[in-house]
Amino acid sequence: MEKIKSLLLKMLPDSIKKEILRPLYRQYKYYKYLKVYKQNQELSKKLKNKEKIRVAFLAIHSSVWKYDTLYRLMEKHPRFDPIIIVCPAVNFGYENMINVMNECYKRFCKGYNCIKAYDNKNNSYIDIRKDIEPDIIFYTNPYKGLIDDRYYINQYKDILTCYVPYYWGESALYDFSFNLEMQNLVWKLYSETKSHKKYSQQYAYNKGINAIVSGYPGIDNLINPQYQYKDVWKIKDRSIKRIIWAPHHTISSSEIIHYSCFLNFYQDMIDFAKKYRNKIQIAFKPHPLLKVKLYNYWGKEKTDSYYKEWETMPNSMLSEGDYIDLFLSSDGIIHDSGSFIAEYLYTRKPALHTMTNPKTYEEFNEIGKQCLDVYYHAKNKNEIEAFIINLINGKDELFEARNKFITTNLMPPNHKLASENIFNDILVSIS
């Protein structure tokens, strides 16, 4: 029957598909998710008289954990009982799954209420519903096929679910960024800015009825004046300028986005570190997926050797974990990443974006392009070097424009941290 339906659809003219079938399908989806939204509202009412609310945070990669401040707020409040559940990532094989899970658990096992969802010694999984009994589940990643299917959102339609994007949404892949199943199913989808809520309203099947502008919790400590960052840099002498190089993982031409310039500049960046060794130090901050993809592209030996060089040069370092302290104690950044386009701006420090393919600019949404407009740009190594020289000399012509843009467009609402907005919204919803 499915093959017959597919064949019939192929036979229909594109005009009919576009003008009749697609709008009808979107309308069907809207009413489907509207029903889910109403069910979630009813579920939230059942928590109003519950004394203790168990909140489960399903973590996969420690590097994309954005809930720290929210977790701490809940930990201190008498109504909440938060727990972190480290779930296996199943998309890059068993060995990678165990390594990532153990690294993530190591990050949270001290100072948090944390357990593993999978016991590799006994090959057993916990039953979150029975063993944890959560009232609310926070997801850290929206993709089906990344987390084990038994922990995906469609298994918990009778439990309230929330999602905060693990990255600041800069991409023009609107359906991918705003219209995945999870974004439509969650009780609350917390949006980075008003622009992001508008994208949900325009592109999501549910028309963004669950979207709430909270700000992006990933940047809370970047803007929190009470946060005391650690100096994580190898060289403590502040006269030596601190530059982050953060390459993206999209090195293949077959990727759905084409941000990465890594293969263009991987040797140049090492050369710059050596050339200006008495004036700069560089922190190599690769996307967590870059190494896995380089293993396939370069092979393990060359990849490990390259990463090792960044670890061992006297004025360089490898940074693969949390990056808030790295950002706050830096002097500037060079990258071709996605979320960092906005995230680093909150430091109000000089930022350079590399882009070797001019078509890449069109892969960003409008708010992403506005972020790029207050960046310096480089399409070749000479322009990268010019940025480095200006950074050494303290020259920053875009400071005023960058500062105004951040204040006007990027700050969380209500003069609060994003996590405070999320916490207050949930507390009101169950009170």
ABEGO torsion letter per residue (X at the ends): XAAAAAAAAAABBAAAAAAAAAAAAAAAAAAAAAAAAAAAAAAAAAAAABABBBBBBBBABAAABAAAAAAAAAAABAABBBBBBBBBBAAAEAAAAAAAAAAAAAAAABGBBBBBABBAAAGBBBBAAAAAGBABBBBABABBGABBAAABAAAAAABBBBBBBABBBABABAAAAAABAAAAABABBBBABAAAAAAAAAABAAGGAABBBAEBAAAAAAABAABBBBBABABABAABBBBBBBBBABABAABABBABAAAAAAAAAAAAAAAAAAABBBBBBBBAAAAAAAAAAAEAAAAAAAAAAAAABAABBBBABBAAAAAAABABBBBABBAAAAAAAAAGBBBBBBBABAAAAAABBAAAAAAAAABBBBABAAAAAAAAAAAAAGBBAAAAAAAAAAAAAABBBGGBBAAAAAAAAAAAAAX
